[in-house]
Amino acid sequence: MYTCNDNQEVNESGVPKKVMIMTKRTLSAKLIASTILATAISGSAVLADPSWNGFYVGGALNSFPSGFEFDGVLTEDFDIQGATGSVFAGYNTSFGALVVGGEVNAFLGDVALEGATHTFSDMIDLKAKAGTSFGNALVYATVGYSFVTEDSFRGVHDVSGLNYGIGVDYLVTDNIFIGADVVVRNLNGRDVVNSYFYDTSPLTTVSIRAGYKF
């Protein structure tokens, strides 16, 4: 159910236009990521004995399709400017087709909110991962915890919260893989100066990634 205030524009079905725009952005980002992944996979060969065991490192390009809502003393909605890069490292181990592991993902640079002085920096995701391998592909789900520094006119605050997501990686060679994932972060924090807790809407990324498995 959507709750609208008097100032929100809605379409003929009564759904806020902002919700429709955010939904279209999310679908567009997912479509772009899946298209790039499918194109790369179509040009690769199935490996004779693919293995996901061992350490791996890589990089990702992350888009923010859903925007961001700050809910403190005031409720404010923001779009997020552009995309940002990140680097990741992790370890997998296999039990037959079952693959489990852990990963840390660190974002590079700041994430700026459009029309505001807010920026996010030092964003780090810690994730546990479990999935199933299908030939060259690994389909997985993740759950973990995220840490972010928010810098605004209110000051600098640390926000954190649970993250969860889904993804797929694909071995192009025995060591090189490509993939895509969607991660949702439920963040909250405390404004120590003004003595109140605040929550945010989920901070979602749709990412394309590439890495090297040792």
Secondary structure as GFF3:
##gff-version 3
##sequence-region A 1 214
A	DSSP	alpha_helix	17	42	.	.	.	ID=ss1
A	DSSP	beta_strand	54	63	.	.	.	ID=ss2
A	DSSP	beta_strand	68	71	.	.	.	ID=ss3
A	DSSP	beta_strand	75	78	.	.	.	ID=ss4
A	DSSP	beta_strand	83	95	.	.	.	ID=ss5
A	DSSP	beta_strand	98	107	.	.	.	ID=ss6
A	DSSP	beta_strand	111	112	.	.	.	ID=ss7
A	DSSP	beta_strand	119	134	.	.	.	ID=ss8
A	DSSP	beta_strand	137	152	.	.	.	ID=ss9
A	DSSP	beta_strand	155	171	.	.	.	ID=ss10
A	DSSP	beta_strand	176	185	.	.	.	ID=ss11
A	DSSP	beta_strand	188	191	.	.	.	ID=ss12
A	DSSP	beta_strand	196	200	.	.	.	ID=ss13
A	DSSP	beta_strand	203	213	.	.	.	ID=ss14
###
